[in-house]
Amino acid sequence: MFFADGAAFRAVRRKAVTLFGMSGVGKTRLSTLLRESGWRHYSADHRIGAHYLREAINEDLKRQVMGLRRLRPLLMTDSIRVAANITFDDLSALSAWLGKPGDPEKGGLAFAEYLHRQRQHRSAEIGSMMDAEALIVPARDVYGYDHMVVDASGSLCEVVEPEAPHDAVLQSLARVGALLYIRGDESHEEELARRFARAPKPMYYEENFLKAKWAEFKAEAGLAEDSEVDPDDFIRWGFRQLLRRRIPRYQAIADRWGYQVEAEEVAALRDEQDFSELMALAIDRRLTREKASA
């Protein structure tokens, strides 16, 4: 969805915006700010974990409990229940299920199983993004929300083809509302990498990219077997590879499908009015660039 100018965005009665960008650039903070102002907040990551992958996550937890001799009979007789508690603010169970590849003694998954879970996550992410279009009407007509913010997963750019004019996911999101890229500068990217190094977490990789980087990492480290890989070492190394891959893909989505603002601009927002003004500014910036290049 494109607007004639920033004033047109300010004037529209029912607003809808999809926020995308690298994890840590402020998408969830901005979504929360808008939710507290009465916007419907649709979190892709929450829907992935709570809807699409809930059964897989719970089955994995049950499998682990079944390995505990004292708890196995209780689970077999339904005396206890084991289920993940996935909320907007806590997606730990989803991250733990997605896991990291490598040495099982260090919490790693066999690479084949890791790849299987990556494929499941891809399908779930595509589904969660396509669902936003179907959910916007009931959000407005049933629950009374005039505005909706879609908080896209940090790996959105991995499940779409940014340059393709008929990408189904991006077309669907464009029908929902405006797409807004929150871009971090080089210093922000370094801070993301440092933060990740302190506390590495599971990530989604496009399959061909993952296979290539897995082989490259093992070759550089001189490791012959998958089980020799320290999961955190690979994830830390892989995060920087993902940064380099994703940044131009995010930019390509913004250039073809939407607008962009800087992470520092989002960090300075105080309320819904500030956001509306920043969104209008992003629209006018795009128009200015298009006129200059015409």
N, C-alpha and C positions, 0 to 999 in steps of 0.2 A: 504494500500500500504506500503510495507516494502522495504528498500534499503539494498544493500549488505554491504555498509559502508557509513560513512559520505561523503567521496569523491564522491560517486555515486550521492548523493543528490546535491552536488555543481555542478556536471557536467550535470545534466539533463536540457534539454533546456526549457521545460515547467513545471513549478512547481505548485503544488496545495496543500494547507494545510488547515485542519479544526482545529480551535482553540476551546478548551473547558475547562471549569473550573467554579468555583463559580463566581458570579457577583462581579466585583471589583478587580479581580486579574490581569487585564491588557489586556484582549482580545481585547476590542475595541480600546485601545491606540495602540496596535501592528497592528491591522487591518488598522487603520488610517495611521500609519507610512508606511505600505506597499502600501496602496492605493495611497499615495503621491509619491511613487516610481514607479507607473505605474501598480500595481496589480489591478485586478478586485476584488472589495470588495463586498462580498455577506453577508448581515446581516440577520440572521434568524429572529430576533426580528422585524426588519423593514418589512420583508415580511409577518410575522404573522399579524401585524397591518395594513399594507397598502394594503395587498392582501386578506388574508383569513378572517380577522375579520373586515374589513373596513365597510361592510354593517351593521353588528351588532353594531359596535361602533356608526355609524351615526344614526341608528334607535334609539339608547338609548339617544343620544343627542336631537333628534327631539322629543322624548317622554317627555323629561324634558322641552323643549321649549313650547310644547303644553300645559303645565300646567301654562304658563304665559298668563294671559288674554289679555294683549296688543299685544303679539307677535303671539298668536295662529292664528288669521285671516290672518296675513301676511304669515305665513307658509302654511296655507291652500290654499292660492291663488298663491303660488310660488313667492310671492313678496320678500321673503328672502330665503336664502339657509343656511343650517346648516350642516357643515361637519368638520370632524377632519383633522388637518394638521399634518400628521405623516411623519417625516423625519428621516434620519440616526441619527441626533443629538438630536432629540426631540421625545421621545416615550411616552410623558405624557398622551396623550389621550388613548393609549392602557392600561397603568397602571391604569388610572382613571376608565376605563370601567371594568377591571378585579376586581377592588374593594377589599373590606375587609368585612368579615362577622361580624354581631353584631348589636348593637343598631342603629336604623335608625336615631335617633336624633343626633347621633355623626357621621353620614355619612356611617353607616354600611348597608350591604345588608342582606336580609333574607337568612338564610343558604341554603335553597333549590335553590334560585336564584344564590347564590355564587357557589354552586356545579355545577349548569348548566353551568355557565360561565367557570369554571375550565375545564369541559369536552370539551367545545368548544375550549378552548386554547390548550388542549392536541391534539385534531385532527389537529388544525392549525399548531402546532409545528412539529408534525410528517410530515405533508404535506410540510412544509417549508424546512425540512431537506432532504426529498426525492427529492425535486425540484432541489437541488444543482447539482445533477448528470445530469439532463436534460439541465441545463443552462450553463454548462461548455463548451460545444461544440460551441454554438452561441457566447459565450463570447470571444472565441478564433477566430473562423472562420468569424464571422460577425463584431465584434467590435474590433478585433485585439489585445486582451489581451493575452499575453503569459502565465501569472501567475494568479492564483486565490487564494484568502484567504476567507475561510468560517468562519464567526464569529458566532459560535453556541450560542444558548440561554443558560443561566445559569442553566436551568432546563432540558437540554439534558439528563442527567443521569436518569431523572424521566420517560422518555417516551421510554426507551430502556431496554433490559435485558442484562446487561454487560457480564454475564457469558455464555450467549447463543451463540453458534458458528454460528447460522444462523439468528441472529437478522436482520430483513430487513433494518432498518434504518442504523445500523452500517455497514452492508455490502455495502449499497449504498454509504455511506460516504467514506468507504475504497476504493471503485472503483474510487471516485473522486480524492483522493490523500492521503497524510499522515495525521493521526490524532495526534494532539499535545495537551497534558494536561499541563496547566499552574497551578502549585500547589503552594498554600500558606502554610507557616508554622504556628505553633500555635499562634505566635504573630500577624501574619497577620489575622488569624481567629478572634482573639480578637478585632482587629481594625475594621474588617468588622462588628462584632456584635455591637461595640460601635457606629460606623457610622450609622448603621441601627436603633439603639435605638434613635438616635437624629432625624432621619427623616425616620420613618417606611414607607415602600412602599408595594404595592400588590405583592404577590408571587404566584407561581404555586406549588401545592402539588399533589402528587399521591393520588388518591381518597381514597383508604383504609387507608392510612397513615393520611390523612386529617380528616376523620371521627373519627379515634381513638384519634387523638390529640385534636380535638374539644371537645369530651366527657371528655378527661382527664383534659383539661384546665378548663372546667366548674365545674368538680368535685372538683378540687383543690381549685378553687375560691369560691365554695359553691353557684354556680349560677344554678337556676333551668330552667330558660327560655333563649333561644338564644338571645332575645332582651335585656337581661341584660348585655351582654358581651360588654365591651369597645373594639371597633375594633382595635385600636392601641395597647392595652394591649395584645390582642391575637396575633397580627402580630409580635410584639417584642418577645414574648415568643416562638412563632412558628418558628421564624428565627433561634434560637439556636437549636431547634429540627431538622430543615432542615440541618443545618451545620453538625450535628452528623450523619445524615442519608446519606447525599450526598457525603461526603469526601471518604468513602470506595467505593462508587459506581463509582466515578470518577477514583479512583485508579484502580478499576477492568477493566474499559474501557481501560485505558492506558496500563495495563499489557497484556491484550489480543489483543488489536487492534492498539496500536500506541506507542508513545514516550512521554516523560515528561521532563519539565524544571521547574525551580523554579520561582516564581513571582518576586523575587529580580533580577534574571538574565534578565527577560523581561524588568523590569524597567530601567535597565542599557543600553538597546539597543538604538543606535543612528540612525541607517540607515538600509537599506536593506542588506548590506554586513554583518553587525553585526548579523542580523537575520539568514542569510545563515550559518554563522559560528556556531551560537548557535544550529541551527537545526542539523547540521552535528555532533556536539558534543553530542547531545541527541541520535542520531542514534548509534554512537560509544559506548556510555554508555550502551545502551540496549544490544549491541553485547557482550560487556565485561561481563555484568551480566549473559547473557545466557551461555557464555562459562564457567563462574565460577560455574554455577549450573549444568552443563552437567555431 
